[in-house]
Amino acid sequence: MTKIPGWPATPSTGPVLLRPPRLRDARAWSEIRLRNEKWLERWEPTSTHSWDERNSVAAWPALHSALRSSARKGLMLPFMIVYGGRLVGQLNVSNIVQGALRSCTVGYWVDSAMAGRSITPTALALAIDHCFGPAGLHRVEVDIRPENAASLRVVQKLGLRQEGFYERFLDIDGGWRDHVAFAVTVEELAGRSMVSRLPALPPDPAWR
Ligand SMILES: CC(C)(COP(=O)(O)OP(=O)(O)OC[C@H]1O[C@@H](n2cnc3c(N)ncnc32)[C@H](O)[C@@H]1OP(=O)(O)O)[C@@H](O)C(=O)NCCC(=O)NCCS
């Protein structure tokens, strides 16, 4: 079997850990997703299936297997975001292209109950360091709807460069939505880690 650079991996800093999805994530993943329909649906790809259908416990095995299969082909690095030992969200490094481009796109979400603790900026910083390190990529892109203030803050906290504006770029929540493109290439870090750019994290959660 071909070895995929940088996969599998479990990068972490303080209470935030990224790890590959597991089959046994079904219950915790589904509980968060069903509870967060209003929080998440408006930022996610359009689907012909209902929210409940595609986020039920029964939906996880097929999704888990699709994520693992894409990872084995080197097309993506699908990470679960864990905070203080608990699953709180997902971060997918997708659209991995090798050759002269060596680029990828990152998408993410976190449980609304855990919002505002800089978990996602930390997860994104870990992912970027991983992409530029073990995964051997040169460029990371994050595309955000202009109305998504919380996500714009995430890339702002890490100092990602605004690179473009894509009109009618992705089919999100029932329509083709404009996106602002942010990117970073390895040179911009000048040998430092993205994690070192993070503001101080809140203390470890009490349930640890
Ligand atoms: C975007 C998202 C991943 C940010 O995650 P996070 O871990 O909360 O990130 P941060 O802690 O850095 O918070 C970012 C901003 O969200 C806002 N925010 C914080 N808590 C919030 C809450 N409870 N409700 C709404 N917004 C909140 C604040 O403006 C915060 O900026 P600040 O830290 O300067 O105050 C999260 O809001 C989310 O999952 N949203 C829905 C899915 C989504 O938009 N995904 C990204 C698509 S591009």
Ligand as a Chemical Component Dictionary entry (heavy atoms), coordinates in Angstrom:
data_LIG
# 
_chem_comp.id                   LIG 
_chem_comp.type                 NON-POLYMER 
_chem_comp.pdbx_formal_charge   0 
_chem_comp.three_letter_code    LIG 
# 
loop_
_chem_comp_atom.comp_id 
_chem_comp_atom.atom_id 
_chem_comp_atom.alt_atom_id 
_chem_comp_atom.type_symbol 
_chem_comp_atom.charge 
_chem_comp_atom.model_Cartn_x 
_chem_comp_atom.model_Cartn_y 
_chem_comp_atom.model_Cartn_z 
_chem_comp_atom.pdbx_ordinal 
LIG C1  C1  C 0 -16.659 29.502 12.523 1  
LIG C2  C2  C 0 -16.436 28.605 13.732 2  
LIG C3  C3  C 0 -15.807 27.287 13.286 3  
LIG C4  C4  C 0 -15.490 29.336 14.713 4  
LIG O1  O1  O 0 -15.098 28.442 15.743 5  
LIG P1  P1  P 0 -14.659 28.891 17.212 6  
LIG O2  O2  O 0 -13.909 27.751 17.782 7  
LIG O3  O3  O 0 -15.821 29.395 17.972 8  
LIG O4  O4  O 0 -13.668 30.122 16.908 9  
LIG P2  P2  P 0 -13.284 31.321 17.899 10 
LIG O5  O5  O 0 -13.338 30.873 19.316 11 
LIG O6  O6  O 0 -12.021 31.887 17.367 12 
LIG O7  O7  O 0 -14.442 32.383 17.692 13 
LIG C5  C5  C 0 -14.497 33.153 16.491 14 
LIG C6  C6  C 0 -15.558 34.247 16.637 15 
LIG O8  O8  O 0 -16.835 33.669 16.749 16 
LIG C7  C7  C 0 -17.691 34.567 17.499 17 
LIG N1  N1  N 0 -18.323 33.805 18.576 18 
LIG C8  C8  C 0 -17.793 33.401 19.744 19 
LIG N2  N2  N 0 -18.699 32.710 20.468 20 
LIG C9  C9  C 0 -19.820 32.702 19.739 21 
LIG C10 C10 C 0 -21.111 32.149 19.945 22 
LIG N3  N3  N 0 -21.410 31.474 21.057 23 
LIG N4  N4  N 0 -22.024 32.306 18.991 24 
LIG C11 C11 C 0 -21.740 32.980 17.864 25 
LIG N5  N5  N 0 -20.522 33.524 17.602 26 
LIG C12 C12 C 0 -19.589 33.385 18.524 27 
LIG C13 C13 C 0 -16.809 35.684 18.039 28 
LIG O9  O9  O 0 -16.940 36.790 17.166 29 
LIG C14 C14 C 0 -15.420 35.073 17.896 30 
LIG O10 O10 O 0 -14.428 36.060 17.699 31 
LIG P3  P3  P 0 -13.639 36.626 19.017 32 
LIG O11 O11 O 0 -12.900 35.451 19.603 33 
LIG O12 O12 O 0 -12.759 37.678 18.481 34 
LIG O13 O13 O 0 -14.694 37.122 19.968 35 
LIG C15 C15 C 0 -17.782 28.312 14.469 36 
LIG O14 O14 O 0 -18.425 29.549 14.713 37 
LIG C16 C16 C 0 -18.704 27.398 13.668 38 
LIG O15 O15 O 0 -18.580 26.179 13.741 39 
LIG N6  N6  N 0 -19.645 27.978 12.907 40 
LIG C17 C17 C 0 -20.586 27.216 12.098 41 
LIG C18 C18 C 0 -19.912 26.465 10.955 42 
LIG C19 C19 C 0 -19.032 27.359 10.114 43 
LIG O16 O16 O 0 -19.306 28.537 9.913  44 
LIG N7  N7  N 0 -17.940 26.792 9.595  45 
LIG C20 C20 C 0 -16.977 27.540 8.782  46 
LIG C21 C21 C 0 -17.415 27.655 7.375  47 
LIG S1  S1  S 0 -16.221 28.607 6.449  48 
# 
loop_
_chem_comp_bond.comp_id 
_chem_comp_bond.atom_id_1 
_chem_comp_bond.atom_id_2 
_chem_comp_bond.value_order 
_chem_comp_bond.pdbx_ordinal 
LIG C1  C2  SING 1  
LIG C2  C3  SING 2  
LIG C2  C4  SING 3  
LIG C2  C15 SING 4  
LIG C4  O1  SING 5  
LIG O1  P1  SING 6  
LIG P1  O2  DOUB 7  
LIG P1  O3  SING 8  
LIG P1  O4  SING 9  
LIG O4  P2  SING 10 
LIG P2  O5  DOUB 11 
LIG P2  O6  SING 12 
LIG P2  O7  SING 13 
LIG O7  C5  SING 14 
LIG C5  C6  SING 15 
LIG C6  O8  SING 16 
LIG C6  C14 SING 17 
LIG O8  C7  SING 18 
LIG C7  N1  SING 19 
LIG C7  C13 SING 20 
LIG N1  C8  SING 21 
LIG N1  C12 SING 22 
LIG C8  N2  DOUB 23 
LIG N2  C9  SING 24 
LIG C9  C10 SING 25 
LIG C9  C12 DOUB 26 
LIG C10 N3  SING 27 
LIG C10 N4  DOUB 28 
LIG N4  C11 SING 29 
LIG C11 N5  DOUB 30 
LIG N5  C12 SING 31 
LIG C13 O9  SING 32 
LIG C13 C14 SING 33 
LIG C14 O10 SING 34 
LIG O10 P3  SING 35 
LIG P3  O11 DOUB 36 
LIG P3  O12 SING 37 
LIG P3  O13 SING 38 
LIG C15 O14 SING 39 
LIG C15 C16 SING 40 
LIG C16 O15 DOUB 41 
LIG C16 N6  SING 42 
LIG N6  C17 SING 43 
LIG C17 C18 SING 44 
LIG C18 C19 SING 45 
LIG C19 O16 DOUB 46 
LIG C19 N7  SING 47 
LIG N7  C20 SING 48 
LIG C20 C21 SING 49 
LIG C21 S1  SING 50 
# 
